[in-house]
Amino acid sequence: MSRSEGLEYEAPHSRKITDAHLDRMAVIYVRQSTTQQVLNHQESTRLQYGLRDDARRMGWPDERVLVIDDDLGRSGADSEGREGFRRLVSEVGLDHVGIILGVEMSRLARSSKDWHQLLEICALFGTLIADLDGVYDPAQYNDRLLLGLKGTMSEAELHLIKQRMQRGKLSKARRGELVSGVPVGYLKKLSGEVVLDPDEQARHVVGLIFRKFEELGTLHGVLGYLVDHGVRLPFRERAGASKGELSWRRPNRQTLHNMLRNPIYAGAYAYGRRRVDPRRRKPGGRDTGRVALPRRQWTVLIKDRLPAYISWERYERNLARLQSNRSRAEEMGSARGGEGLLSGLVVCGKCGWRMSVWYSAKEGRYTYTCGKRRTSYGGRICQNVHGPLLDGYVSGQVLRALEPAALELSLEAAANIQKERDDLSELWRKRLERAAYEADRAERQYHLVEPENRLVARHLERAWEEKLEERRRLQEEHDRFASSQPRTLSKEEVRAIRRLSKDIAALWEARSTTAADRKEIVRQVVERVVVDAEGATERVEARIEWVGGGATEERLIRPVARYEQLSYWPRLRERVSELAGEGFSAGEIAERLNTEGYRPPRCSATFRAAAVRKLRGRLGMGGKPPAHKPSEELGAHEWWLADLARAVGMPKATLYSWIQRGWVDCRKSGRGRWIVRADPVETERLRELHHRPDGYYARQKWMHGDQARSANEEEEEHAGER
C-alpha cells in the first residue's frame, strides 16, 4: 500500500470513531530503531510524520494532534530507555488519548510484554489504534485478536533480524576480523587491520607496564611505580573532533587490570569473553549485567592472530599471578606488608591448608595459625606456631643457601638497576621529544594565521605559550630526575653492591630492606614450609621445600603457655622436687635446669630463680620465701609490711602507697624490705584511715579556708605522733 493511498476508513472501521474519541487527542508515535536509520532512511521518518494529515481527515483538528518522537534512534525490543513510549502509556492512562496512529505495529513495540500492556490499557480507557491497514478497537475481541497477532509477528521479525545479524558477526569473528574497539597500545586502521600504536612513546609505556608487573608482581605496585615516576597512559580518542588523536591520562587500577587480562597483548584474538546476565542488569543501565566468562566458554580464541607485546606463556603467568594475589585465593600470592616473613608459604602438616598470619596487639607478636576447620566447619584450630621462631629459622636457612650465589646475585642486581634507569631515561627522552614537537607545532600554527585575524591569533598565541610552559616544566622535572638518578651506575655504586654481596646477613637486616623485599627474596628460593606441631607440646616439625626440588627438615622448640604443655613436664617436675629436696636454692636449681637442657614455657630461653620459686610454689614445695630471716630482729611495735597490712585488713599495695607518700613511719631492712613502726594507737589510726569513704583524699584539694587548714593541721599532728 503506497503512502498516497492513506489510511482506509471504509465501514466498518469508520464507525469505530465516535465523538468520545474525537473529544480526546490523536497521538502519532514516531520511532526509528537506530541513529543510522534516522540519518540515512529519512523516508520512513517522513512517512510517520505524514500521519498528521490522516488524523486531520479522520476528524481531529491540528491543535488536537500530538506527535511523540522522543524515541527516534531507540530500539523497540523493550521499553527500557524509551521515554516516548512511557509518555504515550501515561497519556492513555490519563484518558487524554482517543486514538494512536502508527505506520505499523512494530513502531509501537516489538516486545509482547510491552505490546499487550498497551492493548490492556487502551481497552480499559477506550482508546483506538490505527495503522496503514485500518482502525482497531482493543476492547473488541476480533480486533484484539488481530492486534495480538500483529504484535507477535513484530516480535518474531525482530528475532529473525537479530539471528541473521548474530550469525554474520559470528562468522566474521571466527575469521578473526570482527573488531569493534582496540585497547591501549593498539590502533585500528580504516581497512579494519589492527596494528601496534605507531607512536613510539605509547608502545614504550605499554611494554613498561608488563615489565614492571613481571618484576613487582602486584597491580598496586605497578600503579604506584607509574604514579611515582609521573608516567601517563596513552589513549586514542574514539569520538568527537579529536577522534583518533593521542591523549595522555593518569593511570588507574581498572585500566591496568584490563590490560593484564586482555589476551590481545599476547597476540590472541578473542570473541565472546563476556555475556549479559539478565539477573545482574540494573534498571536503567543498558550496559550493566556483563559478566566475564572462563576461557573454556569463550566463543572464539585464535592465538598469534594479532601483533603482540608479550608471549602467550607470559600472559598466562600474569593471569595466575593476579588470581593468586586475591585475598581469598588458595595460592600464596605476592609479597605484601606485615611482619610475617612466610605469609602465604606456611602449610599445615595436619590438613594441608595454607596457614594465615594472626597479629597480636603487641608489637612483634604474631603466629601462623591454621583456622580452616574453625572458619569453614566451626571446629577447632588445627595448630599454631610462634611466628618469629619459624621466621628466624627459615631466614637463616635462606641466607645460607644464598651465600654461594652472592656474587652472581650482586651482578644481576646491578644489571636490573641499570635496566630500570635505562627504561626511565628512554621514557623521559620520548616525553621531552613530544613536548618539543607540540611546542613547534603550536608555533607553526600561530605563524600561519593572518595577523589581521586577531580573534584566531590571540587563541593560537595562548596555546603556543602553554606548550612552551609545558616544555619548560617537563625539562625542569627531567633535570631533577637526572641529578637524583644518573643514567649509568657509578663505580662507587657498583663497588657498594659488590660489598653488600659479601655480607648478605647485613643486607638482610638493613633498615632500607623492607619486609616486602625479604618476603620476595624468600619466595624466590622457597616453595613452601610445612609445619606439624606435636599436639599442644613445644615440639614442631618444620620442613622447607625449596624451589627446584630438595627439602630441609628440622625440629623446632616453640614457646607454650603452660608447664603442662611441655613434653618433658613429668621429668621436669620430678627433677625440681629432687633438687629442692637436696637443699638447693632457687638460683642453683635454675642453673642446674639450664645446664641439663630444660626450658621454661612462653618465650624465655632459660630458667631464672624467680621462675623456679613460682614453680616450687605451684608444686607445693614452699616456693614463697619466709616472712623474714631469724637474723633480722624486729624492734618494739615494728611490723613487716605484709604482716601490718594483714592486721589492718588492707591491701599491701595501699599500705605501700602510703609509705611512698610519707604517711607512715617506716625503715628498710638490710635486705631492702620495708619495716613499719606502728603501736596500737597507730594501728587503729591506719585502720580508720583505710575505712574512710572513696574520694576523701581527692576532696581535700578542693577544701578552702579554715576547713583546709584544719585538715592539714590534723595530718601534721598525726605525722608528729608517728
Beta strands, then each sheet from edge to edge (+ up, - down):
strand 1: 25-32
strand 2: 65-72
strand 3: 97-101
strand 4: 128-131
strand 5: 134-136
strand 6: 186-188
strand 7: 194-196
strand 8: 233-236
strand 9: 246-249
strand 10: 269-271
strand 11: 274-276
strand 12: 290-292
strand 13: 300-302
strand 14: 346-348
strand 15: 356-359
strand 16: 366-369
strand 17: 384-386
strand 18: 526-533
strand 19: 539-546
strand 20: 551-557
strand 21: 638-640
strand 22: 666-668
strand 23: 674-677
sheet 1: 2+ 1+ 3+ 4+ 5-
sheet 2: 6+ 7-
sheet 3: 8+ 9-
sheet 4: 10+ 13-
sheet 5: 11+ 12-
sheet 6: 14+ 18+ 19- 20+
sheet 7: 15+ 16- 17+
sheet 8: 21+ 23- 22+
end
